[in-house]
Amino acid sequence: MTSERPGYKKMLAYANKNDTNTIFFSEISRIGRRVSDVITTIEKLVEENGFTLYIQHPSQLVFKRDHNGKIDILQKSMLMMLSLGAEMELHYQSARRLEGIEIAKRQGKYRGRISGSTYSNEQLLTKHSDIVNLINHSTLPDTQIAVTVKKGLSTVKRIKKILKAEHEIE
């Protein structure tokens, strides 16, 4: 759910702290990929928090309160259609990925992860000591750490999760 995502919480805290009244999104799928989640999130941002939302793609949409403090019903219907498109795209991407894996398996090109190819947490921390160092000794955001060490954001987040878990145990 969007409201549980760390980036969303950070954005909302920033907007509230800095007395922001407008939030820009590049496209509807950046808010969420499920119709119910997108509608709930936009209603919360607009109706409860009073933000005006600009969504750049597909056609520079604006969502703001009407004279009753709600999102206009025509805007809401447009929102539902666009959200449905984002949800359908997620479904089709997943189906295409699984179909591709099945084709590759039949052709003998895909066998899944090799048995024993996973690393222990200790091995991961050793392998990615550059990430560990930056997490422990800088205030850089995860995205900047990934760029700095030329590794994926998911790797940085995985290492951060391991470090957090180890810190909670101690």
C-alpha positions in Angstrom: 0.0 0.0 0.0 1.3 3.4 -0.9 0.8 5.0 2.5 3.2 2.3 4.0 6.1 3.0 1.6 9.1 4.8 3.1 9.3 7.2 0.2 5.7 8.2 0.5 6.0 8.8 4.3 9.1 10.9 3.6 7.4 13.0 0.9 4.4 13.6 3.1 6.5 14.6 6.1 8.5 17.0 3.9 5.4 18.5 2.4 3.8 19.1 5.8 7.0 20.4 7.4 7.6 22.9 4.6 4.0 24.1 4.3 3.8 22.7 0.8 0.4 22.8 -0.9 1.2 21.2 -4.3 2.6 17.8 -5.1 3.8 16.7 -8.6 3.8 13.2 -9.8 5.3 12.1 -13.2 2.5 9.6 -13.8 -0.3 7.8 -12.0 1.6 4.5 -11.6 4.1 6.4 -9.3 1.3 6.7 -6.8 0.3 3.1 -7.0 -0.5 0.2 -9.2 -3.8 -0.9 -7.7 -7.0 1.1 -8.4 -8.1 1.1 -4.7 -4.7 2.2 -3.5 -4.4 5.1 -6.0 -7.9 6.3 -5.2 -7.4 6.0 -1.4 -4.0 7.8 -1.6 -5.2 10.7 -3.8 -8.4 11.1 -1.6 -6.2 11.2 1.5 -3.8 13.7 0.0 -6.4 16.0 -1.5 -9.5 15.7 0.7 -7.9 15.1 4.1 -4.6 17.0 3.7 -5.7 19.7 1.3 -2.9 19.2 -1.3 -3.3 20.0 -5.0 -1.9 17.2 -7.1 -0.4 17.5 -10.6 0.1 14.3 -12.5 2.2 15.0 -15.6 1.4 11.9 -17.7 -0.8 11.2 -19.6 -2.3 14.6 -19.9 -1.3 17.0 -17.1 -4.1 16.1 -14.7 -4.9 18.3 -11.6 -6.7 17.0 -8.6 -7.9 19.4 -5.9 -10.8 20.0 -3.6 -14.0 21.2 -5.0 -16.3 23.7 -3.1 -17.4 20.7 -0.9 -13.8 19.8 0.0 -14.0 16.7 -2.2 -12.5 15.6 -5.5 -14.9 16.3 -8.3 -16.8 13.2 -9.4 -15.7 13.6 -13.0 -12.1 13.8 -11.9 -12.6 10.7 -9.7 -14.0 8.8 -12.7 -10.9 9.8 -14.8 -8.7 8.8 -11.9 -10.4 5.3 -11.7 -9.8 4.7 -15.4 -6.1 5.8 -15.3 -5.6 3.7 -12.2 -7.1 0.7 -13.9 -4.7 1.2 -16.7 -1.7 1.1 -14.3 -3.1 -2.0 -12.6 -3.6 -3.7 -16.0 -0.1 -2.9 -17.0 1.3 -4.5 -13.8 -0.7 -7.6 -14.5 0.4 -7.8 -18.1 4.1 -7.3 -17.2 3.9 -10.1 -14.7 2.2 -12.4 -17.2 4.7 -11.6 -20.0 7.6 -12.2 -17.6 6.2 -15.6 -16.5 5.5 -16.5 -20.1 9.1 -15.6 -21.1 10.4 -17.8 -18.3 8.3 -20.7 -19.4 9.6 -20.4 -23.0 13.2 -20.1 -21.9 12.7 -23.3 -19.7 11.3 -25.2 -22.7 14.3 -24.1 -24.7 16.7 -25.1 -22.0 17.9 -21.5 -21.5 16.5 -21.0 -18.0 17.1 -23.1 -15.0 16.4 -20.7 -12.2 18.9 -20.0 -9.5 21.8 -22.4 -9.2 21.6 -24.4 -6.0 24.0 -23.0 -3.3 24.4 -19.7 -5.2 23.0 -17.5 -2.4 25.2 -15.6 0.1 24.9 -15.5 3.8 24.4 -12.1 5.4 28.0 -12.1 6.6 29.2 -12.9 3.0 27.0 -10.1 1.6 28.4 -7.6 4.1 31.9 -8.5 3.2 31.2 -8.5 -0.5 29.6 -5.1 -0.3 31.9 -3.4 2.3 31.8 -0.2 0.3 28.1 0.1 0.8 28.4 -0.8 4.5 31.0 1.9 4.9 28.8 4.6 3.3 25.8 3.5 5.3 27.7 3.7 8.5 29.7 6.8 7.9 27.6 9.1 5.7 24.2 10.6 5.5 23.8 9.9 1.8 20.4 8.7 0.7 20.2 5.1 -0.7 19.9 6.3 -4.3 23.1 8.3 -4.0 25.0 5.4 -2.3 24.0 3.2 -5.3 25.2 5.8 -7.8 28.5 6.3 -5.8 29.4 2.6 -5.6 27.9 1.8 -9.0 25.6 -0.9 -7.7 21.9 -1.4 -7.7 19.5 0.3 -5.3 18.1 -3.0 -4.3 21.6 -4.1 -3.2 21.9 -1.0 -1.0 18.5 -1.6 0.5 19.3 -5.3 1.1 22.6 -4.4 2.9 20.8 -1.7 4.9 18.2 -4.2 6.0 20.8 -6.7 7.1 22.6 -4.0 9.1 19.4 -2.8 10.7 18.5 -6.4 11.7 22.0 -7.0 13.2 21.7 -3.7 15.1 18.3 -4.7 16.6 19.8 -8.1 17.8 22.6 -6.4 19.7 
